[in-house]
Amino acid sequence: MGFIKLVIFGFIGLTVIYFSVSLYSRSVRKERLEDQFAEENPDGGAPGARDAFVAEGMRAYHSSIRPKLIGLVYVVPTVVIAAIIYTINAN
C-alpha cells in the first residue's frame, strides 16, 4: 500500500513540477523573442509584425528538443527511485 501511495503522490508531484518548468521555459522563450524583435525593430515595426514574429518563434520552439527534454522531469526521478529501491532490496 505504501508503494502505491509513493507512486500516486510522486506522479502528482512530478506533474506539478513538469507544468511549472514547462510554463517557465515557454515564458522565458517568449520574452527573448520579444526582446529580439525590439532590438531588430527599434521603431516598433509594422502593425502585427511583433505578434507574428513571436508566434513563429514559439512554433519553432515547440518543434525543438527543449520541450521534449522537459519530459525528463518524469524519467530521471523515476529511474533514481527505482535504483534506490532495487539497491536496498537486493542487499
Secondary structure, DSSP 8 states (H G I E B T S, - for coil): -HHHHHHHHHHHHHHHHHHHHHHHHHHHHHHHHHHHHHHH-TT--STTHHHHHHHHHHHHHHTSSHHHHTTHHHHHHHHHHHHHHHHHHH-
